[in-house]
Amino acid sequence: MLRLGVPNKGELADSAHVMLAEAGYRQRKNSKELIVVDPDNACELFFLRPRDIAVYVGEGMLDAGIIGRDMLVDSGARAEEIMGLGFGRSALYFAAPPGGCRATEDLMGLRVATAYAGVVEKHLADIGVDARIIKLDGSVETAIRLDVADAVADVVESAARLREVGLEVFGDPVMRSEAVLIKRLGAPVENGLRQLFGRLNGVLVARDFVTMEYDIARERVEDAIAITSGMEAPTVSELRRDGWVAVRVMVPREGHQQIMDRLWEVGARAILVTGIYACRL
């Protein structure tokens, strides 16, 4: 039975629960449930603190887990990323008060507050900057006001979040993060994990694509297919209307209105777009 670690609370947890539900896995009825057994999918879901998931996976107590890439790297656990899940995107930035640091090298000899000490220490060591790391849990923006640090390194969805609290971002992001599916380093991908991978990948495709159907005169089919080539190849079916065919194809969700405009221009009619709930390619 597959043992899967899932974040217990927060935005990462909410998105993970939605994605697993779309993939057909049983979810807990309330936040007090810490273990859910899903016999239909031969899976046990363990709801844990996000930072603990990498440790449990790395030690082999869990087969897989969902966690932010930043937390995985910072943990130092013997676990590896299998796939990105497309939500929880963020980046780790350095920031300081206005008029302070202008480049990462300016951190030499300064105090840097962060909740991601492992990542920041390695990054600064790699570029030869000797700074004192002040490890904090949770929000670090107030560390400068309280004279605990001279600068901060924080994971935020956008650099604008740090500017809102009066800090200036400098240097390139230390790393970019998103929610990822992980397994123990070097462990084989067993059947349960292979099934989970396939289902989650199907959810990602379903979120990024739509099904488009349209009718078009046979002599204009090649023009239309040049616009909508599909994942593999479009399905073309005969219509009872002489000289016309029906085309069914997957197209990217983003920009599908522009695709409809172009199809109309080459003579397509009865153009329909429907969402995809799940798929397997």
Residue frames as qw, qx, qy, qz and C-alpha x, y, z in Angstrom:
[[0.000, 0.887, 0.461, 0.000, 0.00, 0.00, 0.00],
 [0.397, 0.511, -0.020, 0.762, 1.37, 3.40, -1.02],
 [0.402, -0.690, -0.385, 0.462, 2.11, 5.73, 1.90],
 [0.320, 0.599, 0.221, 0.700, 1.79, 9.37, 0.87],
 [0.307, -0.449, -0.375, 0.751, 2.63, 12.45, 2.93],
 [0.099, 0.717, 0.448, 0.524, 0.31, 15.42, 2.39],
 [0.116, 0.253, -0.294, 0.914, 0.66, 18.94, 3.89],
 [0.165, -0.445, -0.813, 0.337, -1.63, 19.33, 6.88],
 [0.023, 0.858, 0.405, -0.314, -2.55, 23.02, 6.63],
 [0.161, -0.580, 0.257, 0.756, -1.98, 26.21, 4.67],
 [0.542, 0.615, -0.155, -0.551, -2.32, 27.19, 1.01],
 [0.200, 0.415, -0.859, -0.222, -0.03, 24.37, -0.11],
 [0.244, 0.090, 0.928, -0.266, -2.25, 21.89, 1.71],
 [0.527, 0.506, 0.345, -0.589, -5.47, 23.26, 0.22],
 [0.502, 0.595, -0.423, -0.463, -4.17, 23.00, -3.34],
 [0.070, 0.296, -0.952, -0.037, -2.70, 19.53, -2.72],
 [0.394, 0.215, 0.796, -0.406, -6.03, 18.26, -1.37],
 [0.586, 0.581, 0.072, -0.560, -7.89, 19.59, -4.42],
 [0.379, 0.553, -0.667, -0.326, -5.42, 17.99, -6.82],
 [0.077, -0.140, 0.980, -0.122, -5.54, 14.61, -5.08],
 [0.511, 0.373, 0.585, -0.507, -9.34, 14.70, -5.09],
 [0.573, 0.621, -0.204, -0.495, -9.30, 15.41, -8.85],
 [0.267, 0.450, -0.841, -0.135, -6.92, 12.46, -9.21],
 [0.768, -0.160, -0.502, -0.363, -9.48, 10.21, -7.53],
 [0.438, 0.056, -0.753, 0.489, -7.96, 9.79, -4.07],
 [0.459, -0.702, -0.543, -0.041, -10.05, 9.83, -0.91],
 [0.136, 0.532, -0.261, 0.794, -9.80, 12.94, 1.25],
 [0.210, -0.196, -0.757, 0.587, -10.27, 13.48, 4.96],
 [0.156, -0.728, -0.630, -0.223, -13.62, 14.65, 6.29],
 [0.255, -0.960, -0.053, -0.098, -12.17, 17.24, 8.69],
 [0.288, 0.780, -0.457, 0.317, -8.83, 18.72, 9.73],
 [0.592, -0.555, 0.511, -0.284, -8.60, 16.47, 12.80],
 [0.977, 0.133, 0.166, 0.025, -8.07, 13.36, 10.65],
 [0.160, -0.781, 0.542, 0.264, -4.32, 12.81, 10.35],
 [0.181, -0.202, 0.915, 0.298, -4.45, 9.45, 8.54],
 [0.723, 0.334, 0.087, -0.598, -6.87, 8.45, 5.77],
 [0.428, -0.115, 0.870, 0.216, -6.93, 4.92, 4.39],
 [0.575, 0.476, -0.172, -0.643, -8.02, 4.68, 0.76],
 [0.643, -0.095, 0.758, 0.044, -8.49, 0.96, 0.04],
 [0.702, 0.644, 0.279, -0.122, -9.87, 1.56, -3.46],
 [0.466, 0.834, -0.276, 0.107, -6.52, 3.03, -4.49],
 [0.896, -0.130, -0.229, 0.358, -4.32, 0.97, -2.14],
 [0.315, 0.531, -0.183, 0.765, -3.09, 4.17, -0.51],
 [0.472, -0.670, -0.444, 0.361, -2.66, 5.67, 2.96],
 [0.209, 0.741, 0.026, 0.638, -2.55, 9.46, 3.23],
 [0.569, -0.455, -0.396, 0.559, -0.66, 10.95, 6.18],
 [0.067, 0.903, 0.163, 0.391, -1.38, 14.64, 6.89],
 [0.725, -0.334, -0.165, 0.579, 1.79, 16.20, 8.28],
 [0.108, -0.876, 0.088, 0.461, 3.65, 19.47, 8.74],
 [0.691, 0.715, -0.106, -0.023, 5.15, 20.29, 5.33],
 [0.092, 0.783, -0.604, 0.119, 8.71, 20.48, 6.64],
 [0.595, -0.327, 0.711, -0.182, 8.43, 16.99, 8.17],
 [0.886, 0.374, 0.142, -0.235, 7.31, 15.28, 4.97],
 [0.539, 0.690, -0.481, 0.040, 10.76, 15.34, 3.34],
 [0.199, -0.522, 0.773, -0.300, 12.32, 13.77, 6.45],
 [0.758, 0.017, 0.559, -0.336, 9.79, 10.92, 6.57],
 [0.822, 0.550, -0.050, -0.140, 10.20, 10.26, 2.85],
 [0.314, 0.732, -0.590, 0.132, 13.99, 10.40, 3.07],
 [0.323, -0.392, 0.798, -0.324, 14.00, 7.92, 5.93],
 [0.278, 0.023, -0.907, -0.315, 11.75, 5.52, 4.02],
 [0.186, 0.260, 0.772, -0.550, 8.77, 5.82, 6.37],
 [0.545, 0.627, 0.269, -0.487, 6.71, 7.27, 3.53],
 [0.694, 0.245, 0.542, 0.406, 6.89, 6.23, -0.13],
 [0.277, 0.470, 0.322, 0.774, 6.16, 9.69, -1.48],
 [0.172, -0.646, -0.451, 0.591, 5.11, 13.16, -0.41],
 [0.252, 0.782, 0.312, 0.477, 3.93, 16.55, -1.62],
 [0.490, -0.652, -0.128, 0.564, 6.06, 19.46, -0.46],
 [0.260, 0.954, -0.083, -0.124, 7.48, 22.79, -1.66],
 [0.806, 0.407, -0.199, 0.382, 10.77, 22.50, -3.53],
 [0.037, 0.748, -0.367, 0.552, 12.24, 25.11, -1.17],
 [0.705, -0.511, 0.346, -0.351, 11.42, 22.98, 1.87],
 [0.990, 0.110, 0.005, 0.092, 12.80, 19.84, 0.21],
 [0.593, 0.567, -0.284, 0.496, 16.15, 21.48, -0.56],
 [0.193, -0.707, 0.365, -0.574, 16.35, 23.17, 2.84],
 [0.881, -0.382, 0.115, -0.255, 15.64, 19.92, 4.70],
 [0.049, 0.625, -0.779, -0.024, 18.74, 18.16, 3.41],
 [0.797, -0.045, 0.528, -0.289, 16.71, 14.92, 3.47],
 [0.211, -0.216, 0.857, 0.417, 17.62, 11.97, 1.27],
 [0.490, 0.579, 0.620, -0.201, 14.65, 12.60, -0.98],
 [0.205, -0.130, 0.509, 0.826, 14.33, 13.68, -4.61],
 [0.456, 0.434, 0.114, -0.769, 11.81, 15.47, -6.77],
 [0.492, 0.232, 0.812, 0.210, 9.77, 13.39, -9.21],
 [0.189, 0.551, 0.551, 0.597, 7.60, 16.05, -10.80],
 [0.038, 0.040, 0.200, -0.978, 6.43, 19.63, -10.39],
 [0.085, 0.502, 0.850, -0.133, 2.75, 20.05, -9.58],
 [0.131, 0.494, 0.443, 0.737, 2.12, 23.52, -10.97],
 [0.349, -0.840, -0.265, -0.321, 0.91, 25.27, -7.81],
 [0.659, -0.700, -0.032, 0.273, 2.49, 27.04, -4.85],
 [0.661, 0.465, 0.004, 0.589, 4.95, 28.89, -7.09],
 [0.348, -0.932, 0.012, 0.102, 7.29, 31.21, -5.22],
 [0.660, 0.519, -0.276, 0.469, 10.91, 32.35, -5.06],
 [0.665, -0.578, -0.188, 0.434, 13.53, 32.93, -2.38],
 [0.321, 0.810, 0.015, 0.491, 14.72, 36.54, -2.47],
 [0.495, -0.221, -0.333, 0.772, 17.24, 38.61, -0.55],
 [0.036, -0.834, -0.302, -0.460, 15.90, 41.95, 0.69],
 [0.472, -0.226, -0.360, 0.772, 17.13, 44.81, 2.86],
 [0.010, 0.817, 0.341, -0.465, 16.03, 48.34, 3.89],
 [0.492, 0.838, 0.134, 0.195, 16.21, 51.04, 1.19],
 [0.090, 0.910, -0.366, 0.174, 19.73, 52.28, 0.66],
 [0.709, -0.487, 0.509, -0.010, 21.24, 49.10, 2.06],
 [0.540, -0.179, 0.739, 0.362, 22.53, 46.18, 0.05],
 [0.508, 0.598, -0.194, -0.589, 22.53, 46.46, -3.74],
 [0.663, 0.365, -0.633, -0.166, 24.10, 43.08, -4.55],
 [0.922, -0.305, -0.234, -0.042, 24.45, 39.71, -2.86],
 [0.676, 0.228, -0.358, 0.603, 28.16, 40.39, -2.30],
 [0.107, -0.602, 0.196, -0.766, 27.18, 43.29, -0.04],
 [0.815, -0.483, -0.162, -0.275, 26.01, 40.73, 2.54],
 [0.685, 0.227, -0.512, 0.465, 29.63, 40.02, 3.51],
 [0.255, 0.088, -0.578, 0.770, 29.87, 40.23, 7.30],
 [0.431, -0.228, 0.034, -0.873, 26.18, 41.07, 7.77],
 [0.323, 0.086, 0.859, -0.388, 23.36, 39.25, 9.56],
 [0.413, 0.011, -0.575, -0.706, 20.76, 37.54, 7.34],
 [0.497, 0.023, 0.669, -0.552, 17.48, 36.33, 8.86],
 [0.536, 0.172, -0.606, -0.562, 15.74, 33.43, 7.14],
 [0.815, -0.138, 0.403, -0.392, 13.59, 30.37, 7.71],
 [0.929, 0.368, -0.030, 0.026, 15.61, 28.57, 5.00],
 [0.366, -0.804, 0.441, 0.159, 19.03, 28.47, 6.60],
 [0.757, -0.078, 0.585, 0.281, 20.22, 25.41, 4.68],
 [0.586, 0.665, 0.359, 0.294, 19.52, 26.88, 1.25],
 [0.056, 0.991, -0.072, 0.102, 20.87, 30.34, 2.10],
 [0.558, -0.664, 0.454, 0.201, 24.05, 29.07, 3.76],
 [0.744, 0.098, 0.547, 0.372, 24.90, 26.90, 0.76],
 [0.447, 0.815, 0.269, 0.253, 24.16, 29.67, -1.73],
 [0.118, -0.971, 0.205, -0.021, 26.33, 32.21, 0.08],
 [0.664, -0.465, 0.525, 0.258, 29.13, 29.68, 0.52],
 [0.734, 0.375, 0.468, 0.318, 29.04, 28.88, -3.20],
 [0.358, 0.844, 0.117, 0.383, 29.59, 32.54, -4.10],
 [0.599, 0.132, -0.340, 0.712, 32.17, 33.15, -1.36],
 [0.225, -0.639, 0.028, -0.735, 30.09, 35.46, 0.87],
 [0.415, -0.129, -0.764, 0.476, 30.67, 35.03, 4.62],
 [0.363, -0.457, -0.030, -0.811, 27.50, 36.20, 6.41],
 [0.116, -0.033, 0.846, -0.519, 25.94, 35.27, 9.73],
 [0.404, -0.288, -0.687, -0.531, 22.69, 33.34, 9.26],
 [0.307, -0.069, 0.570, -0.759, 19.94, 34.04, 11.79],
 [0.229, -0.199, -0.902, -0.306, 17.52, 31.11, 11.61],
 [0.383, 0.061, 0.381, -0.840, 13.90, 32.02, 12.35],
 [0.176, 0.335, 0.921, 0.091, 10.61, 30.19, 11.96],
 [0.180, 0.793, 0.570, -0.121, 7.81, 31.80, 9.98],
 [0.283, 0.920, 0.138, 0.232, 7.79, 35.45, 8.94],
 [0.699, -0.193, -0.071, 0.685, 11.19, 37.17, 8.96],
 [0.238, 0.736, 0.224, 0.593, 10.25, 40.69, 7.82],
 [0.394, -0.895, -0.047, -0.201, 10.30, 42.12, 11.35],
 [0.857, -0.227, -0.081, 0.456, 13.83, 40.87, 12.05],
 [0.443, 0.391, 0.008, 0.807, 15.38, 44.05, 10.68],
 [0.274, -0.743, -0.103, -0.602, 13.08, 46.39, 12.64],
 [0.786, -0.614, -0.025, -0.061, 13.90, 44.49, 15.83],
 [0.072, 0.824, -0.559, 0.059, 17.65, 44.76, 15.00],
 [0.860, -0.195, 0.471, -0.007, 18.03, 41.00, 14.80],
 [0.718, 0.186, 0.487, 0.461, 19.29, 41.13, 11.22],
 [0.067, -0.510, 0.235, 0.825, 20.60, 43.50, 8.54],
 [0.436, 0.234, -0.546, -0.676, 18.87, 41.71, 5.67],
 [0.723, 0.032, 0.578, -0.377, 16.43, 38.86, 5.11],
 [0.187, 0.178, -0.838, -0.481, 16.05, 35.94, 2.73],
 [0.511, 0.191, 0.596, -0.589, 12.41, 34.99, 2.36],
 [0.130, 0.193, 0.880, 0.414, 10.22, 32.81, 0.16],
 [0.335, 0.486, 0.324, -0.740, 7.35, 34.83, -1.30],
 [0.622, 0.536, 0.568, 0.050, 5.03, 34.51, -4.27],
 [0.446, 0.768, 0.149, 0.436, 6.27, 37.82, -5.64],
 [0.489, 0.058, -0.251, 0.833, 9.02, 40.32, -4.82],
 [0.198, -0.573, -0.176, -0.776, 6.21, 42.88, -4.44],
 [0.710, -0.578, -0.399, -0.048, 5.35, 41.23, -1.11],
 [0.660, -0.270, -0.218, 0.667, 8.69, 42.32, 0.35],
 [0.175, 0.309, 0.115, 0.928, 8.37, 45.81, -1.10],
 [0.423, -0.660, -0.417, -0.460, 5.02, 46.15, 0.64],
 [0.700, -0.647, -0.230, 0.198, 6.76, 45.87, 4.01],
 [0.082, -0.977, 0.181, 0.078, 9.37, 48.51, 3.10],
 [0.650, -0.405, 0.533, 0.360, 12.21, 46.29, 1.90],
 [0.472, 0.707, -0.352, -0.393, 14.12, 46.39, -1.36],
 [0.956, 0.055, 0.277, 0.082, 14.89, 43.18, -3.22],
 [0.123, 0.812, -0.514, -0.247, 18.42, 42.80, -4.58],
 [0.170, -0.352, 0.904, 0.175, 20.25, 40.17, -6.60],
 [0.546, 0.024, -0.669, -0.503, 18.73, 37.26, -8.49],
 [0.831, -0.353, 0.058, -0.425, 16.35, 34.85, -6.71],
 [0.304, -0.493, 0.811, -0.083, 18.27, 32.24, -4.75],
 [0.101, 0.072, 0.970, 0.207, 15.86, 29.60, -6.06],
 [0.535, -0.040, -0.206, -0.818, 12.40, 29.25, -7.56],
 [0.178, -0.008, 0.935, -0.306, 9.96, 26.90, -5.95],
 [0.641, -0.085, -0.294, -0.704, 6.63, 25.17, -6.48],
 [0.795, -0.215, 0.456, -0.336, 4.85, 22.16, -5.02],
 [0.414, 0.451, -0.761, -0.215, 6.57, 18.93, -6.03],
 [0.963, -0.175, -0.030, -0.203, 6.01, 15.20, -5.67],
 [0.051, 0.695, -0.705, 0.134, 9.00, 13.52, -4.01],
 [0.968, -0.116, -0.213, -0.062, 10.29, 10.02, -3.26],
 [0.687, -0.617, 0.303, 0.236, 13.22, 8.59, -1.33],
 [0.175, 0.775, -0.524, -0.306, 16.53, 9.17, -3.10],
 [0.126, 0.386, -0.891, -0.201, 17.29, 6.24, -5.40],
 [0.505, 0.131, 0.774, -0.359, 14.13, 4.31, -4.50],
 [0.104, 0.160, 0.817, 0.544, 12.37, 2.51, -7.40],
 [0.449, 0.041, -0.026, -0.892, 9.06, 3.82, -8.71],
 [0.188, 0.122, 0.966, -0.127, 6.71, 1.04, -7.60],
 [0.008, 0.459, 0.784, 0.419, 3.21, 0.39, -8.94],
 [0.168, -0.792, -0.534, 0.243, 1.35, 2.58, -6.44],
 [0.220, -0.643, 0.092, 0.728, 3.70, 5.50, -7.02],
 [0.175, 0.015, 0.668, 0.723, 3.59, 4.98, -10.79],
 [0.021, -0.645, -0.738, -0.198, -0.21, 5.16, -10.63],
 [0.206, -0.811, -0.285, 0.468, -0.09, 8.35, -8.54],
 [0.255, -0.391, 0.371, 0.803, 2.39, 9.92, -10.97],
 [0.114, 0.265, 0.755, 0.589, 0.16, 9.07, -13.93],
 [0.097, -0.759, -0.643, 0.007, -2.96, 10.44, -12.29],
 [0.233, -0.758, -0.104, 0.601, -1.35, 13.69, -11.18],
 [0.221, -0.199, 0.526, 0.797, 0.15, 14.19, -14.62],
 [0.051, 0.493, 0.778, 0.386, -3.35, 13.62, -16.05],
 [0.151, -0.832, -0.442, 0.299, -4.75, 16.34, -13.78],
 [0.255, -0.563, 0.197, 0.761, -2.05, 18.77, -14.91],
 [0.143, 0.088, 0.695, 0.699, -2.82, 18.11, -18.57],
 [0.044, -0.665, -0.735, -0.126, -6.55, 18.45, -17.92],
 [0.194, -0.801, -0.254, 0.506, -5.97, 21.83, -16.29],
 [0.208, -0.505, 0.358, 0.757, -3.82, 23.10, -19.16],
 [0.018, 0.005, -0.748, -0.664, -5.88, 21.87, -22.11],
 [0.575, 0.312, 0.368, -0.660, -9.44, 21.94, -23.43],
 [0.454, 0.229, 0.808, 0.297, -11.24, 19.92, -26.07],
 [0.269, 0.491, -0.110, -0.821, -12.19, 21.83, -29.20],
 [0.466, 0.322, 0.807, 0.169, -14.67, 20.56, -31.79],
 [0.261, 0.580, -0.072, -0.768, -15.66, 22.20, -35.05],
 [0.720, 0.465, 0.511, 0.066, -17.11, 21.54, -38.50],
 [0.022, -0.686, 0.367, 0.628, -15.25, 22.54, -41.65],
 [0.778, 0.555, -0.107, -0.274, -15.34, 21.99, -45.39],
 [0.947, -0.074, 0.192, 0.249, -13.10, 19.10, -46.45],
 [0.640, 0.585, -0.005, 0.499, -10.93, 21.30, -48.69],
 [0.057, -0.821, 0.253, -0.509, -10.06, 23.52, -45.70],
 [0.892, -0.433, -0.129, 0.024, -9.17, 20.70, -43.29],
 [0.769, 0.109, -0.166, 0.608, -5.41, 21.06, -43.72],
 [0.078, 0.610, -0.092, 0.783, -5.63, 24.80, -43.02],
 [0.636, -0.634, -0.018, -0.439, -7.57, 24.09, -39.82],
 [0.938, -0.245, -0.139, 0.202, -5.28, 21.29, -38.66],
 [0.541, 0.406, -0.208, 0.706, -2.29, 23.59, -39.11],
 [0.244, -0.620, 0.164, -0.727, -3.92, 25.75, -36.41],
 [0.729, -0.396, 0.356, -0.429, -5.02, 22.84, -34.16],
 [0.498, 0.407, -0.763, -0.066, -2.48, 20.05, -34.53],
 [0.862, -0.395, -0.127, -0.291, -3.41, 18.51, -31.16],
 [0.584, -0.620, 0.523, -0.029, -1.38, 16.38, -28.74],
 [0.570, -0.105, 0.753, 0.312, -0.91, 13.61, -31.32],
 [0.000, 0.101, 0.628, 0.771, -3.34, 14.12, -34.19],
 [0.478, 0.074, 0.187, -0.855, -6.90, 15.46, -34.51],
 [0.370, 0.263, 0.890, -0.040, -9.87, 13.13, -34.90],
 [0.289, 0.245, -0.324, -0.867, -11.61, 13.79, -38.23],
 [0.365, 0.284, 0.870, -0.170, -15.11, 12.33, -38.77],
 [0.019, 0.288, 0.654, 0.700, -17.51, 12.39, -41.70],
 [0.296, 0.278, 0.395, -0.824, -20.60, 14.58, -41.47],
 [0.465, 0.502, 0.730, -0.009, -23.93, 13.91, -43.17],
 [0.265, 0.891, 0.019, -0.367, -23.45, 17.27, -44.85],
 [0.851, 0.394, 0.149, 0.313, -21.71, 16.61, -48.16],
 [0.509, 0.634, -0.144, 0.564, -18.14, 17.87, -48.34],
 [0.264, -0.753, 0.305, -0.520, -17.88, 18.64, -44.63],
 [0.695, -0.044, -0.661, 0.278, -16.13, 16.92, -41.73],
 [0.535, -0.818, -0.014, -0.210, -16.08, 17.27, -37.94],
 [0.540, 0.426, -0.532, 0.494, -12.75, 17.75, -36.15],
 [0.693, -0.709, -0.081, -0.108, -12.08, 17.01, -32.47],
 [0.642, 0.391, -0.355, 0.556, -8.77, 17.99, -30.89],
 [0.566, -0.679, -0.263, 0.386, -7.05, 19.05, -27.65],
 [0.358, 0.688, -0.036, 0.630, -5.70, 22.62, -27.57],
 [0.347, -0.022, -0.505, 0.790, -4.03, 24.70, -24.84],
 [0.151, -0.765, -0.595, 0.193, -6.52, 26.33, -22.49],
 [0.187, -0.693, 0.024, 0.696, -4.51, 29.55, -22.59],
 [0.053, 0.403, -0.478, -0.779, -5.20, 31.33, -25.86],
 [0.315, 0.288, 0.894, 0.135, -8.07, 29.11, -26.96],
 [0.304, 0.788, 0.354, -0.402, -10.19, 32.15, -27.87],
 [0.099, 0.698, -0.452, -0.547, -7.52, 33.25, -30.35],
 [0.210, -0.085, 0.930, 0.289, -7.50, 29.75, -31.81],
 [0.349, 0.583, 0.713, -0.177, -11.27, 29.97, -32.30],
 [0.221, 0.816, -0.033, -0.534, -10.83, 33.30, -34.11],
 [0.006, -0.502, 0.719, 0.481, -8.29, 31.79, -36.50],
 [0.288, 0.181, 0.936, 0.094, -10.47, 28.73, -37.16],
 [0.350, 0.722, 0.471, -0.367, -13.43, 30.96, -37.98],
 [0.148, 0.752, -0.310, -0.563, -11.30, 32.86, -40.46],
 [0.012, 0.302, -0.865, -0.400, -10.44, 29.65, -42.37],
 [0.544, -0.051, -0.527, -0.652, -14.08, 28.60, -42.51],
 [0.247, -0.137, -0.919, 0.274, -14.68, 26.49, -39.39],
 [0.470, -0.393, -0.128, -0.780, -18.19, 26.64, -37.95],
 [0.839, -0.429, -0.216, -0.256, -20.04, 25.25, -34.90],
 [0.446, 0.409, -0.616, 0.504, -16.85, 25.64, -32.84],
 [0.728, -0.618, -0.154, -0.252, -17.30, 24.21, -29.34],
 [0.283, 0.492, -0.663, 0.488, -14.89, 24.23, -26.39],
 [0.806, -0.501, -0.205, -0.240, -15.29, 21.94, -23.38],
 [0.251, -0.724, 0.590, -0.253, -13.17, 21.50, -20.27],
 [0.720, 0.150, -0.677, 0.039, -11.30, 18.27, -19.48],
 [0.694, -0.649, 0.104, -0.294, -11.85, 16.81, -16.03],
 [0.615, -0.496, 0.597, 0.138, -9.14, 14.14, -16.24],
 [0.761, 0.568, -0.263, -0.170, -7.07, 12.40, -18.88],
 [0.723, -0.412, 0.501, 0.236, -4.27, 9.91, -19.39],
 [0.557, 0.767, -0.245, -0.203, -1.86, 10.35, -22.29]]
